[in-house]
Amino acid sequence: NSSSAADNPLHCNPTRIQALNKINFCWDPNVLKWNQRYEELQHFQHKYGHCDVPLRHINHRQLAVWVNNQRLQYKSNTLSKERIDRLQQLKFSWVSSSTEQWYERYEELCEYQKRHGNTLVPKNHFENPALGYWVNSQRVQYKKYLLWQKQQQENSTIITTPAYSRLTPDRIDALNRIGFQWQVLEDRWNTRYQELCMFRNIHGHCHVPQVYPPNQDLANWVVHQRTHYRYAIHGEYTALTPDRIERLSNLNFCWNYPNHTWYEMFHLFKSYMGAHGNKTLTSQYIPTSDVLNRPLRIWIKNQRYEYSKLMISRAAGGKTRSLLTPDRLEALNSIGFQWEGYQEAKRLRSIENIDKYHPDGRLKKHWFDGMPRIPSTIEWDTDVNSLWNAEDDF
């Protein structure tokens, strides 16, 4: 075959072969490619003074990959002595500067782990800010590495090293040997979750107070979960995944604790009213001497305060700024809640007692129009009884 003979240098005319050899013709295309990259590295070294071509270098990306491959071949003893000698003439470093820096940080992390018992270096670590930044960077690179692995499984393609992740399997193994925590937020969440389970086993519920000296971190974490649950409901970004929501819901976790607390007090109020036999105005006042029901007394006072805010807002025609929602207002009205406070009750009761001066008389409430609720001094021109009985009641 003439075409195959032309393609195969062994079938070429010996004269032609000899002519090509005189000009150092390269018969192996792989060798030719290696020499081309070597010349590019020579120019790079002459320009920058070193051979550490960064992978992120846009203009020399292929050269950076080639340099990395030379180091890998050198490490696996597959690089010929001739090529090793040629590279060493350029003062080629078989370990990149980034690799040397990585292991320097790794040694610093090992020292930190010995002192503190963990690898949770804060990002703003005041003793060594560079170490904190480096530790955070390893976690970022690890996520990229896992993403690359997932892509390779889906594409069924095997690539030795992901081009966009600087975290190699050797580095991952080195970090795993010292117990490096790759998912700090996940580990921290699981720790708080276990603490909440212990709290529930002891107290029978998950209502951790906002101020909880035995474990304030747990109290803050519980508030944080409720906040992120609201984000999730409104479709906003949140770290509270559906799996976490399900795990907390299985503990009967109360997502709306303020509302839950309000209805607890509401049912307590109904029980208190039932125990006192009626629902009159005066029975809705809890004396200060009743220490046991002090929280309920404060709650009743707060409802009346929120009601007054609601009425003022409505009268002004502005936006209602009250914690007394329509549902809560309806619930309280359904059980005959009296919105007047104790001082108002006292005033009306004193008015009702005046009718003893005239058994058949009705209340002359117009007497008190424009009068303050608790007048300091009232001077009467005549006897009160005579004045009262002299007025026509009908």
C-alpha positions as CSV (number, residue, x, y, z in Angstrom):
1,N,0.0,0.0,0.0
2,S,1.5,3.2,-1.1
3,S,-0.2,5.4,1.4
4,S,0.8,3.3,4.4
5,A,4.4,3.2,3.1
6,A,4.4,7.0,2.9
7,D,3.1,7.2,6.5
8,N,5.6,4.8,7.9
9,P,9.1,6.3,8.1
10,L,10.6,2.8,7.9
11,H,9.4,2.4,4.4
12,C,10.7,5.8,3.3
13,N,13.6,6.2,1.0
14,P,16.8,5.8,3.0
15,T,18.1,9.0,1.5
16,R,15.1,10.8,2.8
17,I,15.5,9.3,6.3
18,Q,19.1,10.4,6.4
19,A,18.2,13.9,5.3
20,L,15.6,14.2,8.1
21,N,18.0,12.9,10.7
22,K,20.5,15.6,9.7
23,I,18.0,18.2,10.7
24,N,17.2,16.4,14.0
25,F,13.7,15.4,12.8
26,C,11.7,13.9,15.7
27,W,10.1,10.6,14.8
28,D,8.1,10.3,18.1
29,P,5.2,12.8,18.4
30,N,5.2,12.4,22.2
31,V,8.8,13.4,22.4
32,L,8.1,16.4,20.1
33,K,5.3,17.5,22.4
34,W,7.5,17.2,25.5
35,N,10.2,19.3,23.8
36,Q,7.7,22.0,22.9
37,R,6.5,22.2,26.5
38,Y,10.1,22.2,27.7
39,E,10.8,25.2,25.5
40,E,7.7,27.0,26.9
41,L,8.9,26.3,30.4
42,Q,12.3,27.8,29.5
43,H,10.6,31.0,28.4
44,F,8.5,31.1,31.6
45,Q,11.6,30.5,33.8
46,H,13.5,33.3,32.0
47,K,10.6,35.7,32.4
48,Y,9.5,34.9,36.0
49,G,12.7,33.4,37.5
50,H,11.0,30.1,38.6
51,C,9.2,27.0,37.2
52,D,6.2,27.0,39.5
53,V,3.5,27.6,36.8
54,P,0.2,28.1,38.7
55,L,-2.8,26.1,37.5
56,R,-4.9,29.3,37.5
57,H,-2.6,31.0,35.0
58,I,-4.9,31.7,32.1
59,N,-2.2,32.1,29.4
60,H,-0.2,29.0,30.6
61,R,-2.9,26.6,31.7
62,Q,-1.6,23.7,29.5
63,L,2.0,24.3,30.6
64,A,0.9,24.2,34.3
65,V,-0.8,20.8,33.7
66,W,2.4,19.6,32.0
67,V,4.6,20.8,34.9
68,N,2.3,19.0,37.4
69,N,2.5,15.8,35.3
70,Q,6.3,15.9,35.4
71,R,6.2,16.0,39.2
72,L,3.8,13.1,39.3
73,Q,6.0,11.1,37.0
74,Y,9.0,11.9,39.0
75,K,7.2,10.8,42.2
76,S,6.2,7.5,40.5
77,N,9.7,6.9,39.1
78,T,8.4,6.9,35.5
79,L,10.4,10.0,34.3
80,S,13.5,9.2,32.4
81,K,16.9,10.4,33.7
82,E,17.5,12.4,30.5
83,R,14.3,14.5,31.2
84,I,15.1,14.8,34.9
85,D,18.6,16.2,34.0
86,R,17.1,18.7,31.5
87,L,14.5,19.9,34.0
88,Q,17.1,20.3,36.8
89,Q,19.1,22.6,34.4
90,L,16.2,25.0,34.8
91,K,16.3,24.6,38.6
92,F,13.0,22.8,38.4
93,S,11.4,22.1,41.8
94,W,9.9,18.7,42.1
95,V,7.6,19.9,44.8
96,S,5.6,23.1,43.9
97,S,5.7,26.1,46.2
98,S,2.0,25.7,46.8
99,T,2.6,22.1,47.9
100,E,5.4,23.2,50.3
101,Q,3.1,25.9,51.7
102,W,0.3,23.4,52.1
103,Y,2.5,21.1,54.2
104,E,3.7,24.1,56.3
105,R,0.1,24.9,57.1
106,Y,-0.5,21.2,57.8
107,E,2.2,21.1,60.4
108,E,0.8,24.2,62.0
109,L,-2.6,22.5,62.1
110,C,-1.1,19.5,63.7
111,E,0.3,21.7,66.5
112,Y,-3.0,23.4,67.0
113,Q,-4.7,19.9,67.2
114,K,-2.2,18.9,69.9
115,R,-2.9,22.0,72.0
116,H,-6.7,22.2,71.6
117,G,-7.7,18.7,70.9
118,N,-9.5,19.5,67.7
119,T,-9.0,21.1,64.2
120,L,-11.7,23.8,64.6
121,V,-9.5,26.7,63.9
122,P,-11.5,29.9,63.8
123,K,-11.5,31.8,60.5
124,N,-10.3,34.9,62.3
125,H,-7.8,33.1,64.5
126,F,-5.9,36.0,66.1
127,E,-2.7,34.0,66.7
128,N,-2.4,32.7,63.2
129,P,-5.0,34.3,60.7
130,A,-3.4,32.5,57.8
131,L,-4.0,29.1,59.4
132,G,-7.7,29.9,60.0
133,Y,-8.1,31.0,56.3
134,W,-6.2,27.9,55.1
135,V,-8.4,25.5,57.2
136,N,-11.6,27.1,55.7
137,S,-10.1,26.8,52.3
138,Q,-9.6,23.0,52.7
139,R,-13.3,22.6,53.4
140,V,-14.2,24.6,50.3
141,Q,-11.8,22.5,48.2
142,Y,-13.2,19.3,49.7
143,K,-16.7,20.3,48.5
144,K,-15.3,20.8,45.0
145,Y,-13.6,17.5,45.2
146,L,-16.8,15.6,46.2
147,L,-18.6,17.4,43.3
148,W,-15.9,16.3,40.9
149,Q,-16.3,12.7,42.2
150,K,-20.1,12.8,41.7
151,Q,-19.6,14.1,38.1
152,Q,-17.2,11.3,37.3
153,Q,-19.6,8.7,38.6
154,E,-22.4,10.1,36.5
155,N,-20.2,10.4,33.4
156,S,-18.3,7.1,34.0
157,T,-15.1,8.9,33.2
158,I,-11.9,8.4,35.2
159,I,-9.6,11.3,35.7
160,T,-6.7,11.1,38.1
161,T,-6.9,14.6,39.5
162,P,-9.7,17.2,39.4
163,A,-8.5,20.3,37.6
164,Y,-10.5,22.7,39.7
165,S,-9.7,21.2,43.1
166,R,-6.3,21.5,44.7
167,L,-7.2,18.9,47.4
168,T,-5.6,15.6,46.3
169,P,-6.4,12.2,47.8
170,D,-3.0,12.3,49.6
171,R,-3.9,15.5,51.3
172,I,-7.3,14.3,52.2
173,D,-5.8,11.2,53.8
174,A,-3.3,13.4,55.7
175,L,-6.1,15.6,57.1
176,N,-8.2,12.5,58.0
177,R,-5.3,11.1,60.1
178,I,-5.5,14.0,62.5
179,G,-9.4,13.9,62.7
180,F,-10.0,16.9,60.5
181,Q,-13.7,17.9,60.5
182,W,-14.9,18.6,57.0
183,Q,-18.4,19.7,57.8
184,V,-18.2,21.9,60.9
185,L,-21.7,23.3,60.6
186,E,-23.2,19.9,60.2
187,D,-21.3,18.5,63.2
188,R,-22.2,21.5,65.3
189,W,-25.8,21.1,64.4
190,N,-25.8,17.5,65.3
191,T,-24.2,18.3,68.7
192,R,-26.9,20.8,69.6
193,Y,-29.5,18.4,68.4
194,Q,-28.2,15.7,70.8
195,E,-28.2,18.3,73.6
196,L,-31.9,19.1,72.8
197,C,-32.7,15.4,73.0
198,M,-31.2,15.2,76.4
199,F,-33.1,18.4,77.5
200,R,-36.3,16.7,76.3
201,N,-35.6,13.5,78.2
202,I,-35.2,15.5,81.4
203,H,-38.0,18.0,81.1
204,G,-40.4,16.2,78.8
205,H,-40.5,19.0,76.2
206,C,-38.3,21.1,73.9
207,H,-39.2,24.6,75.3
208,V,-35.7,25.7,76.1
209,P,-35.9,29.2,77.8
210,Q,-34.2,32.0,75.9
211,V,-32.1,32.6,79.0
212,Y,-30.8,29.2,80.1
213,P,-27.6,29.5,82.1
214,P,-26.9,25.7,82.1
215,N,-26.5,25.8,78.3
216,Q,-27.0,29.2,76.8
217,D,-25.6,28.0,73.4
218,L,-28.5,25.5,73.2
219,A,-31.0,28.2,74.0
220,N,-29.5,30.4,71.2
221,W,-29.5,27.5,68.8
222,V,-33.2,26.8,69.5
223,V,-34.1,30.4,68.7
224,H,-32.0,30.1,65.5
225,Q,-33.9,27.1,64.3
226,R,-37.2,28.9,64.7
227,T,-35.9,31.9,62.8
228,H,-34.7,29.7,59.9
229,Y,-38.0,27.8,59.9
230,R,-39.7,31.1,59.1
231,Y,-37.2,31.6,56.3
232,A,-38.0,28.2,54.9
233,I,-41.8,28.9,55.0
234,H,-41.3,32.1,53.0
235,G,-39.1,30.4,50.4
236,E,-35.9,32.2,51.5
237,Y,-32.5,30.7,51.7
238,T,-31.9,28.7,54.9
239,A,-29.6,26.1,56.3
240,L,-32.6,24.3,57.9
241,T,-33.0,21.5,55.5
242,P,-36.2,19.4,55.2
243,D,-34.3,16.5,56.9
244,R,-33.5,18.8,59.9
245,I,-37.1,20.0,60.1
246,E,-38.3,16.4,60.2
247,R,-35.8,15.4,62.9
248,L,-36.9,18.3,65.1
249,S,-40.6,17.8,64.4
250,N,-40.2,14.2,65.6
251,L,-39.3,15.6,69.0
252,N,-42.5,17.7,69.0
253,F,-40.4,20.8,68.6
254,C,-42.5,24.0,68.8
255,W,-41.8,26.1,65.8
256,N,-43.9,29.1,67.0
257,Y,-43.0,29.2,70.6
258,P,-44.4,32.7,71.5
259,N,-47.8,31.7,70.1
260,H,-47.6,28.3,71.9
261,T,-46.8,30.1,75.1
262,W,-49.7,32.5,74.7
263,Y,-52.2,29.7,74.3
264,E,-50.8,27.9,77.3
265,M,-51.5,31.0,79.4
266,F,-54.9,31.3,77.8
267,H,-55.9,27.8,78.9
268,L,-54.4,28.5,82.4
269,F,-56.6,31.6,82.6
270,K,-59.7,29.7,81.7
271,S,-58.9,27.2,84.4
272,Y,-58.3,29.9,86.9
273,M,-61.7,31.5,86.0
274,G,-63.5,28.2,86.3
275,A,-61.9,27.6,89.7
276,H,-63.3,30.9,91.0
277,G,-66.9,30.0,90.0
278,N,-67.8,32.9,87.7
279,K,-66.4,35.2,85.1
280,T,-67.3,38.6,86.6
281,L,-65.0,41.6,86.2
282,T,-63.7,41.4,89.7
283,S,-62.8,37.7,89.5
284,Q,-60.4,38.5,86.7
285,Y,-58.2,40.4,89.0
286,I,-55.4,38.3,90.7
287,P,-54.1,39.9,93.9
288,T,-50.4,40.4,94.3
289,S,-50.4,38.2,97.3
290,D,-51.1,35.2,95.0
291,V,-47.5,34.5,94.2
292,L,-48.3,31.2,92.5
293,N,-50.3,32.9,89.8
294,R,-48.0,35.9,89.4
295,P,-47.1,34.9,85.7
296,L,-50.8,34.7,84.9
297,R,-51.5,38.1,86.5
298,I,-48.7,39.7,84.4
299,W,-50.1,38.0,81.3
300,I,-53.6,39.4,81.9
301,K,-52.1,42.9,82.4
302,N,-50.2,42.5,79.1
303,Q,-53.3,41.5,77.2
304,R,-55.1,44.7,78.4
305,Y,-52.0,46.8,77.5
306,E,-51.9,45.3,74.0
307,Y,-55.6,45.9,73.7
308,S,-55.2,49.6,74.5
309,K,-52.4,49.8,71.9
310,L,-54.8,48.1,69.4
311,M,-57.6,50.6,70.1
312,I,-55.3,53.6,69.9
313,S,-53.9,52.4,66.5
314,R,-57.4,51.9,65.1
315,A,-58.5,55.3,66.3
316,A,-55.5,56.9,64.7
317,G,-56.2,55.0,61.5
318,G,-52.6,53.9,61.3
319,K,-50.9,50.5,61.2
320,T,-51.8,48.2,64.1
321,R,-48.8,47.7,66.3
322,S,-50.1,45.2,68.8
323,L,-49.3,41.6,69.7
324,L,-53.0,41.0,70.1
325,T,-53.8,39.3,66.8
326,P,-57.4,38.9,65.6
327,D,-57.3,35.2,66.6
328,R,-56.2,36.0,70.1
329,L,-58.8,38.8,70.4
330,E,-61.5,36.5,69.3
331,A,-60.4,33.8,71.8
332,L,-60.4,36.2,74.7
333,N,-63.8,37.7,73.8
334,S,-65.3,34.2,73.5
335,I,-64.7,33.6,77.2
336,G,-65.9,37.1,78.3
337,F,-62.5,38.6,79.0
338,Q,-62.9,42.0,80.6
339,W,-60.6,44.6,79.0
340,E,-60.9,47.1,81.9
341,G,-58.3,46.8,84.5
342,Y,-58.5,46.6,88.2
343,Q,-58.6,50.4,88.8
344,E,-61.5,50.7,86.3
345,A,-63.3,47.9,88.1
346,K,-62.7,49.7,91.4
347,R,-64.2,52.9,90.1
348,L,-67.3,51.3,88.7
349,R,-67.9,49.3,91.8
350,S,-67.8,52.5,93.9
351,I,-70.4,54.0,91.6
352,E,-72.7,50.9,92.0
353,N,-72.5,51.2,95.8
354,I,-74.0,54.7,95.8
355,D,-77.5,53.4,95.0
356,K,-77.9,52.4,98.6
357,Y,-78.8,56.0,99.2
358,H,-82.0,55.5,97.2
359,P,-83.3,52.0,97.0
360,D,-85.4,52.6,94.0
361,G,-83.0,55.0,92.3
362,R,-81.0,54.3,89.2
363,L,-77.4,55.2,88.7
364,K,-76.8,58.9,88.0
365,K,-73.7,58.3,85.9
366,H,-73.9,61.7,84.4
367,W,-72.7,63.0,87.8
368,F,-69.3,61.6,87.0
369,D,-69.0,62.8,83.4
370,G,-65.7,64.7,82.9
371,M,-64.5,63.6,86.4
372,P,-61.1,62.0,86.8
373,R,-61.1,58.3,87.7
374,I,-59.6,58.9,91.1
375,P,-60.3,62.5,92.1
376,S,-57.9,63.8,94.8
377,T,-60.2,66.3,96.5
378,I,-63.9,67.0,95.8
379,E,-65.7,69.8,97.6
380,W,-69.5,69.5,97.8
381,D,-71.8,72.5,98.2
382,T,-74.5,70.6,100.2
383,D,-75.1,67.3,101.8
384,V,-74.5,64.4,99.3
385,N,-77.4,62.3,100.5
386,S,-79.9,65.3,100.2
387,L,-78.6,66.2,96.8
388,W,-78.7,62.6,95.5
389,N,-82.3,61.9,96.8
390,A,-83.5,65.3,95.6
391,E,-82.9,64.5,91.9
392,D,-85.6,62.8,90.0
393,D,-84.7,59.3,89.1
394,F,-87.3,58.8,86.5
